[in-house]
Amino acid sequence: MDKLIRILHLEDLPGDALFVKKALIKANIDFQVLVADSKEKYVTALEAFLPDLILANHSLPSFNAIEALKILKESRSDIPFIVVTAAMNEASAVNLMMQGADDYILKDRLSRLSIAITNALEKYRLKKEHDRFLNELIVSEQRYRALIEHSADGVIILNAMGRPTYVSVSVSNVLGYDPTEILDMDLYTLLHPDDIVDMGLMLEKILDSPGITMKGHTGRMLHKDGSWRWIEATITNLLDDPAVNGIVDNFRDITERKLAQDAITASEEKYRLLFETSMDGILLTSQDGQVLEANQAACSIFQRSESEIIHVGRSGLADLDDSRLSKLLEERLRTGKANGEVSLLRKDGSRFAGEISSTVFKNAHGKANTSMIVRDISERKKAEQLLLESERRLDRATTMARVGNFEADHTNNQIFWSSMIRQIHEVDPDFNPELETAMNFYKPGANRETIDKATEEIIKHQTPFDLELQIVTAKGNERWVRVMCEAELVNDKHILYGSFQDIDKIKETESEVLRSYAERNVILESIGDAFFAIDKDWVVNYWNKEAARLLERTKGEVLNRCLWDLFPLSIGSESYRQYNHAVESGQTVHFEDHYEPLNRWLEVSAYPSANGLSVFFKDITGRKMSENKLNELNNNLHQYSNELALSNKGLEQFSYMVSHNLRAPVANIIGLAGLLGDESYPSELKRDFLNGILENVKRLDEVITDLNSILQIKKEIGEKSETVNFQDLVDSIKESIQNVILKENVQVVTDFTSACELFTLKTYLYSIFHNLISNSIKYHQAGLNPFIEISSSVSDGKLTLSFKDNGMGIDLPKKRDQLFGLYKRFHHHVEGKGMGLFMVKTQVEILGGTISVFSEVNKGTEFFIEFNL
């Protein structure tokens, strides 16, 4: 196509318009496109843009292809119209074609677009030519009729030189000249230049054939009005007839017939072009099933050559077992036409879904033949099957979600309910409510008032609504539902349509969640610790009253605000670093931090989660002041003696243990005692309180006993030091636990070659050895005999004792900070209090030494104790 094609594209999706444009460019079509996405732009473009072709989406939000076709017809514009759409069922396609569309193309098959455009433009060009020819034929027919009615053929008698000697009056009706004008003319001047030579030859032939009537040359002669007329003549040489003495030329104007013949020839050529280039398969057949001709598209569909199609005939192309085929043939025989779907056969024998349209016509000889248009609709069938499966899945999904749909005509008080809505209302499957009846299912009061008001608004102003309301079903059950509704004005009627969902279980779940939140809030507000929670963006979403008291910020000040906007001075602080570490690592953090603006020390525990961070903290300013004062006192006393420094250190440890280990049981005893004094509690509950007090007294007694043991260590520091032999110490311990050694098959290996003794406090060193040996036995690996190596070494004026075993080991990356803590245990399959390593470290440090450890899980542990010599 060399000519620029002006294309008006009716499309509301820019992406789809771009795809069509790319398809046009790919097809090398020279075009100019204007995209219109509304009715107004479409109407304006028809007048201003003057398109050669219209491409239209089937359905826009407020406009569709049928309306566009109607507007095109009303404008009396003769423009090809092709529908380009994403999906279209057969009924819609047929309707569009009946409305005047020239073709339709699915958007996933834009490869057909260029051929469809070519065919449509050619069709309209042929149609215009046909109309022009038809008009000329009509005019010629009228002229011809006038000639018949008013005169005979023109007659001229010529002499041997070809000059006219007689001209009939009717010549003026053929050539427009008066007879007198013709008599004065050289008739050769009226001949068409292309016909002069043939006319001269014809004259010679006539002169050589006297008395014989023959058909003259058919050619063109110049009419008086300047037009060329096709003239057909019958000529008789009567020069030898004295009565005539001339050549009689009886001629008539056959211009109309000639043009008609040319038009027929052109029409046949155009039909052949359409036949060969059609995207649909076309078969010309006889009524008995013999194929006379097949176009290229049919060959492609059946995967056969034309000769093969002609050879196999209808019986080789159609599935004769398909009952639909015989019905279509019967319908064609009865009505002269038929169309429908049948199963067809390819060359390889495979079946495919086909659509045929067949019409009976008579050929030039009056014989009845048939034309058959064939389409391969197997892809469409697959798409329809996928659509059906999609609809079934949608039905299953809506059933699982308990969602139904409705449509209501407010004007006629009519409403349609889907089966799911009937189930939700617990009515019979054939129940058909009126609009008023449907409204009465809403629970009286606020629910019904809300739906009435929303319905009034949507009818008056087309305001959509989305509401959660309660209904009372036909069986009297209250049920929460979600109603979504939109309105549309159709033929001055307000049509309401929407969805209706059973959300009763969702509401129950929401209620449970709300109750859980309420219970959580009660707990968080009643605990003694301050607490707040933040989301992933550091926005505070909970702030209890203790947090408000300690940080002097009310809940209203902090909720829904960024933590660091509230406390900008804390950016870069220990709290800032620890909170970020917890969020990034997902690990709980425990730390102490000093809040400068309020001069408060806080003990903080932060727990990360998928939703953010939960923070518990309490004021330890008093404790920190005591610790600071104690540290200051220790520093002052350090200059006097190491012994006093060690005593102060013991006092510090003791103070810490008293603060931490006595507080909980004492607090519990006080709390339970207070509850015991409350007369409102029943005696059974008071017994539980009393049992609780006794249990906490026992715990307090255990703590005091442990503290006495620690105090005993502090007192023994004054004992006399002596030289202690390491091997004697080990032998003494082995003898004291001989039964355990035999029972567990323990092997103890010693090597004190480098250093065999130490001048120190024997009771402390014995306790250290005893605890480390006992732990190695107690925490040995199951199925593996305990093996303990104890050795000594000397380097740089320091004595190092090594205690190595093959036991269970300790997860140091996780437990290192708690390793020597009081009441810290790492294996719970055997009894223990968690005091052993605490006592060992305390005794080692009192003796002026240090202790370190290396351990791997399931590979054993090695303790190193270092003393200055």
Helices and strands as residue ranges (DSSP letters): E 5-10, H 14-26, E 31-36, H 39-48, E 53-56, E 59-60, E 63-64, H 65-74, E 81-85, H 90-99, E 103-106, G 107-112, H 113-150, E 154-158, E 164-167, H 171-175, H 179-183, G 187-190, G 193-195, H 196-207, E 213-215, E 219-222, E 228-238, E 246-253, H 255-277, E 281-286, E 291-294, H 296-302, H 306-317, H 323-335, E 337-345, E 351-362, E 368-376, H 378-401, E 403-409, E 414-417, H 419-425, H 435-439, H 446-461, E 465-472, E 478-490, E 493-502, H 504-526, E 530-535, E 540-543, H 545-551, H 555-558, H 563-566, G 568-570, H 574-585, E 589-595, G 596-598, E 600-609, E 612-619, H 621-638, H 642-657, I 658-662, H 663-676, H 683-716, E 722-725, H 726-736, H 738-744, E 747-751, E 757-760, H 762-778, E 787-795, E 798-805, H 812-815, G 816-818, H 836-846, E 850-856, E 860-868
